[in-house]
Amino acid sequence: MMAKEITALFSGLMAGLAVSSFKHYYHMFAEGQDRTKIDQYEVIVVEDKTKTTRRKKS
């Protein structure tokens, strides 16, 4: 009875580890593939107008 519980616990742990590893490495190595380019657009900033200069005191 104890061996079945240990086997079930170990099997569940290995299944979770396999799913987690697959998700991690699939997303990491799929960069640049078609899967990650759905609804992605490249934005090029030509000029940054968010910074202001210091104003002179009158």
C-alpha positions in Angstrom: 0.0 0.0 0.0 2.8 2.4 0.9 4.7 1.6 -2.3 1.6 2.5 -4.4 1.4 5.9 -2.7 5.0 6.6 -3.2 4.8 5.5 -6.9 1.7 7.8 -7.4 3.4 10.7 -5.7 6.6 10.2 -7.8 4.6 9.8 -11.0 2.6 13.0 -10.3 5.8 14.9 -9.6 7.5 13.7 -12.8 4.4 14.6 -14.9 4.3 18.1 -13.4 8.0 18.6 -14.0 7.7 17.5 -17.6 4.8 19.9 -18.3 6.6 22.8 -16.6 9.9 22.1 -18.4 8.1 21.9 -21.8 6.3 25.2 -21.3 9.5 26.9 -20.2 11.8 25.7 -23.0 9.1 26.0 -25.7 8.5 29.6 -24.9 12.2 30.3 -24.6 13.3 28.7 -27.8 10.2 29.7 -29.9 11.4 33.3 -30.0 11.4 34.4 -33.6 9.2 31.5 -34.7 5.7 32.0 -36.1 4.1 31.1 -32.8 5.3 34.3 -31.1 4.7 36.6 -34.0 0.9 36.5 -33.8 -0.3 40.1 -33.1 3.2 41.5 -32.6 4.3 44.6 -34.2 7.7 46.2 -34.4 7.9 49.8 -33.0 10.8 52.0 -33.8 11.3 55.2 -31.7 12.7 57.9 -33.9 12.8 60.7 -31.4 12.2 60.8 -27.7 10.0 63.7 -26.7 9.2 62.6 -23.1 12.2 64.3 -21.5 11.9 68.1 -20.8 14.8 70.4 -20.2 15.2 72.6 -17.2 13.4 75.9 -17.4 15.4 79.1 -16.8 14.4 81.2 -13.8 13.1 84.7 -14.7 
